[in-house]
Amino acid sequence: MPLKSWMKRRAFITAFAMSLTPSPLFDVAGLVAGATRVPVRVFYPAMLMGKVLRGILVATAGFYGIGLLEHVL
């Protein structure tokens, strides 16, 4: 299973990348992180950074997307 090997080798980067994706993939990553005993001090900051970055990207896309729609319509 590639996710398990990624989590063992690069837990922070894997948790960060999975937290940027939609929820079902992140849920699987969280389960794998727990199964491979990734420390909380590694998992939580990666998760927080990924979720915040995803929120910023969605908010920015919404802000500029509404402006484009108003301009087109």
Secondary structure as UniProt FT lines:
FT   HELIX           2..9
FT   HELIX           11..19
FT   HELIX           23..35
FT   TURN            36..37
FT   HELIX           40..72
//
